[in-house]
Amino acid sequence: MVKPCAYCGKSPRIEAYSPFCSRGCQDRDLVQWMREGYVVPASDNEDELSDIRPLDNDRMDG
């Protein structure tokens, strides 16, 4: 099954631009990311932050 273009919804025509249908859609999507038009949701949940372990500096030196 052919998936539609991730930007405009048309069927992809050229495999080299997958998942986009053209260089234009690929470029427009990149511009959206560069202008912060897309946002990856973040969590301010303290419980998630407490699960992060500190960096072991001894391992970095070796």
C-alpha positions as CSV (number, residue, x, y, z in Angstrom):
1,M,0.0,0.0,0.0
2,V,1.3,3.4,-1.0
3,K,1.2,5.9,1.9
4,P,0.3,9.5,1.1
5,C,2.8,12.4,1.2
6,A,3.5,13.4,4.8
7,Y,3.1,17.0,3.9
8,C,0.4,17.5,1.3
9,G,-1.4,14.1,1.4
10,K,-0.8,13.2,-2.3
11,S,0.5,9.8,-3.3
12,P,4.3,9.7,-3.5
13,R,5.6,9.8,-7.0
14,I,9.4,9.6,-6.6
15,E,10.9,7.1,-4.1
16,A,13.9,9.4,-3.5
17,Y,11.7,12.0,-1.7
18,S,9.8,9.4,0.5
19,P,7.8,10.0,2.6
20,F,7.1,13.1,0.6
21,C,5.8,13.3,-3.0
22,S,8.3,15.8,-4.3
23,R,11.4,17.9,-3.4
24,G,9.0,20.9,-2.9
25,C,7.1,19.1,-0.1
26,Q,10.3,17.9,1.4
27,D,11.6,21.5,1.5
28,R,8.4,23.0,2.8
29,D,8.4,20.4,5.7
30,L,12.0,21.3,6.5
31,V,11.1,25.0,6.6
32,Q,8.2,24.2,9.0
33,W,10.7,22.6,11.4
34,M,13.2,25.4,11.0
35,R,10.5,28.1,11.8
36,E,9.4,26.0,14.8
37,G,6.0,25.3,13.1
38,Y,6.1,21.8,14.5
39,V,6.5,21.2,18.2
40,V,7.5,18.0,20.0
41,P,5.4,17.8,23.2
42,A,7.3,17.9,26.4
43,S,6.4,16.9,29.9
44,D,7.0,18.8,33.1
45,N,6.2,15.7,35.1
46,E,8.7,15.6,38.0
47,D,8.4,11.8,38.3
48,E,9.7,11.4,34.8
49,L,12.7,13.7,35.5
50,S,13.6,11.8,38.7
51,D,14.1,8.6,36.6
52,I,17.1,10.2,34.8
53,R,20.4,8.9,36.1
54,P,23.4,11.2,36.5
55,L,26.3,10.8,34.0
56,D,29.1,8.5,35.3
57,N,32.2,10.6,34.7
58,D,34.5,7.7,35.5
59,R,33.2,5.9,32.4
60,M,33.8,9.0,30.2
61,D,37.5,9.3,31.2
62,G,38.5,5.7,30.2
